[in-house]
Amino acid sequence: MTEASISVSQDQFSCSICLELLRDPATLSCGHSFCLACIRDYWDRCPGTGPWSCPQCRQTFAPRPALGRNGMLAEVIEKLKRTGHESGRAVAAVTTQGYAGPGDVECDFCTGSKRRAVKSCLTCLGSYCEVHLQPHRDVPCLTKHRLVAATVHLQTRTCAQHERILEAFCRTDERLICLLCVMDGHAGHTTVQAAAERTEKQRALLEMKGEAQRRRLVREKEQRDLSQDLNTLKASAQTALRDAERVFSELMDFLQKKRSEVAALIRARQEAETERATALLQQVEQEVEELRRREAAMEQLLRIDDHVEFLQRYESQSTSEDCPRIVFVPQFSFSDVIASVSAMKENTEQIFRDELDRTPHRGDSRTRAVPLIFRTTVCPLSQPACGLETKCGSNRPSSNPSTAGASHESHTGV
């Protein structure tokens, strides 16, 4: 029967401080029992002058009670341990649950293994597990304490000078203070309750949030516009590259054609002048051969000793005609071709420089791409002296007739 009664009232054999089965139980005059070591450690943490209270019902004692081991209760607990009754196992299961783990807030009143705190008291500045929180729910003087979710930052919520809860705000110094600070170091300052200051700060924060949201929306639109401009720029640049490649390819084809025409012109003039010079060279060679024969005949005449024969043959040698002076004057000057090609090169380079100067400068975002336009000009090789009829630009005649005429005269040979 005794074991059955123990099984029914098993909660009476647990220490409300360590939440384990009582070890060396000590019973206070209020009737609550605790481990002897737990209640001594609990009271040792109280001020030296007391008061000393029961951790469970908060009844105070003065002076500090002299504690002793309750032998009868200890014997009952030992019997409970020996029986191994299911109720004992249930008590052990209850006491092993809810211990604080990494990151949990520990109960300030648990000794030994700390249980997880569920609430923190801003008045007591302590954290309590579910068991040790019970007095704050039952004792009338403790129910008025301010309970918050368990937190490890209780010290940051108290005044370092007065060790009181921070529940006021000094607008002059822009800092949280306690009620004693209002009368002590902040006399004459503008102070309000922390809740009122929070309302003001929250209103200002909402305005700043709205402004930040407005600016974000503006920036997001600018971001979209910039992305679109970048895509447009990329597409325009690719189109411009293709067009530039096409234009330069056509220009190189045109220059290659002119190069072939100039080379053909030079070879044709070379062949014509070579033919004329070869004919003159053959004529000179014939005349030289004739003069050599006459010179040999005269040498033979000088060797005749007979005076009559010498005089008779001399008459046939004395009649001679003067040979006209033969001079080869080229009718075509290759230097004129080089001068014309060089002039065309200089004019083309000047056209490129002038047209590129008309394009927008780099970094000017207000301008748009302008296509490259080549000025129409008459190619020097198109002059009659060059023999080429194709022009680099248009078929418009030169703006200076006198210059064109002079250029024509300088390309004609004698």
WOMO-V157887 format. One record per residue. NEAR is the number of other C-alpha atoms within 10 Angstrom. Layout:
NEAR / NEAR
This chain:
6 / 10 / 13 / 11 / 9 / 19 / 17 / 11 / 10 / 17 / 18 / 13 / 24 / 21 / 23 / 23 / 21 / 22 / 25 / 20 / 24 / 23 / 19 / 19 / 28 / 24 / 17 / 19 / 10 / 14 / 9 / 16 / 23 / 29 / 25 / 19 / 13 / 23 / 24 / 14 / 12 / 17 / 17 / 12 / 9 / 12 / 9 / 10 / 9 / 15 / 14 / 20 / 20 / 19 / 18 / 20 / 14 / 14 / 13 / 14 / 15 / 10 / 10 / 14 / 11 / 7 / 13 / 12 / 15 / 17 / 12 / 10 / 18 / 17 / 13 / 15 / 21 / 14 / 15 / 21 / 13 / 10 / 11 / 10 / 15 / 11 / 19 / 21 / 12 / 13 / 18 / 15 / 10 / 13 / 18 / 12 / 10 / 13 / 15 / 16 / 11 / 6 / 8 / 15 / 23 / 24 / 26 / 17 / 22 / 21 / 16 / 11 / 15 / 20 / 28 / 23 / 28 / 21 / 21 / 25 / 20 / 19 / 14 / 13 / 18 / 20 / 26 / 24 / 24 / 13 / 18 / 24 / 21 / 15 / 16 / 17 / 13 / 12 / 13 / 10 / 11 / 17 / 13 / 11 / 14 / 14 / 20 / 12 / 12 / 21 / 17 / 15 / 11 / 15 / 15 / 10 / 17 / 20 / 18 / 13 / 10 / 13 / 13 / 20 / 22 / 22 / 16 / 21 / 24 / 21 / 13 / 11 / 12 / 10 / 12 / 21 / 28 / 24 / 18 / 17 / 19 / 18 / 11 / 10 / 10 / 16 / 11 / 10 / 13 / 13 / 21 / 17 / 16 / 18 / 12 / 12 / 17 / 14 / 11 / 12 / 12 / 12 / 12 / 12 / 13 / 12 / 12 / 12 / 12 / 12 / 12 / 12 / 12 / 12 / 12 / 12 / 12 / 12 / 12 / 12 / 12 / 12 / 12 / 12 / 12 / 12 / 12 / 12 / 12 / 12 / 12 / 12 / 13 / 12 / 12 / 13 / 13 / 12 / 12 / 16 / 12 / 12 / 14 / 14 / 12 / 12 / 13 / 12 / 12 / 12 / 13 / 12 / 12 / 13 / 13 / 12 / 12 / 18 / 13 / 12 / 16 / 19 / 13 / 12 / 16 / 17 / 12 / 12 / 18 / 15 / 12 / 15 / 17 / 13 / 12 / 13 / 16 / 12 / 12 / 14 / 14 / 11 / 12 / 13 / 12 / 11 / 13 / 11 / 11 / 12 / 12 / 12 / 12 / 13 / 13 / 12 / 12 / 15 / 11 / 10 / 16 / 11 / 9 / 13 / 9 / 8 / 8 / 10 / 11 / 14 / 12 / 10 / 13 / 14 / 9 / 9 / 13 / 9 / 7 / 8 / 6 / 5 / 7 / 6 / 5 / 10 / 8 / 11 / 10 / 17 / 13 / 20 / 17 / 14 / 10 / 17 / 20 / 13 / 13 / 20 / 18 / 13 / 15 / 18 / 14 / 12 / 17 / 17 / 12 / 13 / 17 / 16 / 11 / 14 / 16 / 15 / 10 / 13 / 14 / 14 / 11 / 7 / 7 / 8 / 8 / 6 / 11 / 9 / 12 / 12 / 13 / 15 / 12 / 13 / 16 / 13 / 19 / 20 / 23 / 24 / 25 / 16 / 21 / 16 / 19 / 21 / 13 / 16 / 11 / 15 / 17 / 20 / 12 / 12 / 14 / 10 / 11 / 15 / 10 / 8 / 10 / 10 / 11 / 16 / 13 / 10 / 17 / 14 / 12 / 13 / 20 / 15 / 11 / 8
